[in-house]
Amino acid sequence: MDNDVSAGSSTTTIAGRLALGVTLLAFGLGYTDLIDGVTAADAVAVAHYVGGVALFLAGLLALRQGDAAAGTAHTVLGAFWFTWAVSAGAQVSDNAAGLFLLLFALVALSLTLAGGDQLGQAAHGLFCVGLVLAAVARFADSGGLAKAGGWFAVAAGAVAWYTATAALAHWPTTVSRRAARPGVTAAG
């Protein structure tokens, strides 16, 4: 089995993906109502320091090491989380909040389409869908859509966390395109 841990396995990329994973899990779980008494507002401290500051710094270090893809993703997403956290108590309209989420959904879409490893694309893609659902939920004042967006953020966080952990533990990070099926041999 191909472990393919070379993609995104630098220390700063791993740290960035761990920071993104933890932040997405906290943010998403806050919207799902899965844990009684835990809301998205409870994720503000995690989003501020782990998602904002730590992720942004990991991105700067990745850029310094010449990793443009991880550096760009981590700095831009770090800026998103920092801005979301510091504006959490501000009085803004639902439309303004929805627009903010929609604009960062476009960033997540760009990161998804930019390529890279499969799991990184999956995490960014799931986050993009979560942000779109959260934005539409703010525009339409829909708790159900916000909850669905939270679940997509949880899934994105789990993928980001797995990707970082897999790089550290040398677990598989790709699925072989030659999946075993009846009649397939090693020679093809």
N, C-alpha and C positions, 0 to 999 in steps of 0.2 A: 504494500500500500504506500502511496506517495504521501509523505508528510507535508511537503511544500511549505516549510516554515520560513523560507527565505523572504516571501512577500510580507512586508510589514513587520519584520521581526527585530528591528533595531530597538534598543532600550527605550528611546524616547517615543517611538511609535507604540510600543506595548504600553507604556505609561499613559499615553494619550488615549488609547483605546480603553484602558481600564477606567480612566476618568470619565470618558464619554459613557461607557457602560453603566457605571454607578449612577451618574447623573440622570441618564435616560430611565433607569429603573426607578429611581426616587420620584422623578417627575411623572412618569407613566402610572406608577402605583397610586400616586396621589389623585389622579383623575379617575381611576377605575373603581374606587370605593371598596376595594377588596379588603383592606384593613380598616376596621372600624375606627373612626376618629382621625384618620390620616387623610389629609387633603393635599392638593397641589401646592398650596401655600406653605406646607410643611417642608417642601423640597427646596425652598428658597436658599437656605444656608448651604446645602449641598451644591445647588446650581451656582451660587456665587463663588465659593472657594474651590470646589473640585471641578465643576464644569466650566466656570469662568476663568479663574486665575490659573489653576494647575493645567487645564487643557490648553489655554493660550500659551503658557510657558513651554509646554511640551511641543506645541506647534512652532514656536520660535526656535527651539533647539533643533527640531527636525529640519527647518529651513536652513539653519546654520550648517547642518550636516549634509545639505544638498538634496534632501528628500522633499521635493516640491509638492508632491501629492499629499503626503501626510501633514506636512507643514501648513499647507493651505487649508486643508480640512480642519485641522486642530485649531488654528488661529481664528478662522472664521466662526467655527462652532463655539470656541471659547468666548468670542465677542458676543455671540447670540446669548449664551447662558449668563454672562455677566450682565448684559443689558436687561434680560428678562428678570434676573434676580434683583437688581437695584431699582427697577421700575415696578416691582410687584405691589408695593403699597400705594403707588401713584393713582390718582383718580383720572382714568382715561375712559373714553367711550368704548363700548363693545366693538364698534366698527374700527376704531384705531387699534385696539388689541388684535382684532382679527386680521387687519392689514399687516401688522408686524409679524404675526405668525405665517401669513401667506407669503410675505417677502422672504422669510427664512426657509419656507418650504421650497421656494425657487432655488435657494442656495443648496439645500439638500438634494434637489433634483439635479443640479449641476454636478455635485459631488458623485451622485449615482451614475450619471452618464459619462463622467470623466474616465471611467474604467478603473483599473487597479485589480486587486484581488476580489474574488467572488464574495467572500464574507463581508468585506468592507462595503462593497456595492450593496449587498443585502441590507446591512445596517443602515446605510444612508437612505436607501429606498424605503424601508419600513418607517424610518423617521420622517421622510417626506410625506408619506401617506398620513402618518399621525398628525403632522403639522397642518396639513390640508383639512383633515377632519376637525382639529381643534379650532382652526380659523373659521370654518363654516359654522361650527357650533357657536362661536362668539357672534358671528353675523346673524344667525338665526335664533340665538338664545335656546340652544338645544342641549340639554344635559346628556341625552343618549349619544349624540355625536361626540361630545367631549369624552365620554366614557370609552367609546370605540377608539378615538384618537389616543387615549391613554393606553389601551391594550396594544396598539401598534408601537407606541413608544416603549412599552415593556418588552415587546418582541425585539425591537431594535437594540435595546440595552442588553438583552440576553445574547444577541448575536455579537455585539461589540465586546462584551465580557468574555464570551467563548473564544473569540478570535485572539484576544490578548492572552488568555490562559493557555490556549493551544500553542501559541508561539513559545511561551515559557516552558510548557510541559512536553513540547515536541509531539503534540497530537495532530491528527490530520486536519488540514484546513481546506482541502478540496475534495470533491467527489469525482472519482474516476469516470470518464465518459464511456468507458468500456465496462459497464455494469454487467455482472454475471447474469446470464439468462440461459435457458436450456439450449444446448447445442453449440455454445460458444466455448472455444478452447483458448488456451494461452496464445496460440498462433493466430487467432482471429476467426 
